Amino acid sequence: MDEVATRRGWRVDVHPLPPLLHNRPERIAAAAEARLVELCGRYRRIAVAYADCGTYGALDEVCARHGVARLRGAHCYDVLAGEALMRELLDEEPGTYVLTDFLVRTFRRTVVAELGLDRYPELRHDYFGHYRRVVWLAQRPTEALRHAAEDAAMLLGLPLTVMPVGYAGLESALATLVTT
């Protein structure tokens, strides 16, 4: 976000929420609301750079109460790749586990450790037994990230598909929040 804002000349301050909230989406709306309350009165305009991310509309209720907009989409995957491409990928193979650059970089911490797979590897099948492939939505693919994505797919015992998506979708979605 900071890189996009700098390049576009947007004067924005970013107040991130902990990324591990994605592992507990039922906590996202409350965390966002607490941050909105904290920021109330400090800015002329506030927006939430989160898709629904598994809140099943709870984040929309928070945004409505505070009169702020949020990123469109059910998940960050919709923002990065576009809703049409995500629908196509999931229609083609419903058992698709999706990675972003962030998840690729932090997979061993945010997925393996958080799910306890480092301590109980036998749970891998319980968590991932219905998945058939891993798709990495590569925003900025590097050789190091490719190796990390391959490692994540190997840990899950699934084939990897790399889909370069860049930042165009995110930048467009952010532009809608910042300029409207």
Secondary structure, DSSP 8 states (H G I E B T S, - for coil): -HHHHHHHT---------GGGGGSGGGHHHHHHHHHHHHTTT-S--EE----TT-TTHHHHHHHHHT-EE--SSSHHHHHH-HHHHHHHHHH-SSEEEE-HHHHHHHIIIIIITTTTTT-GGGHHHHHTT--EEEEEESS--HHHHHHHHHHHHHHT--EEEEE-TTHHHHHHHHHHHH-
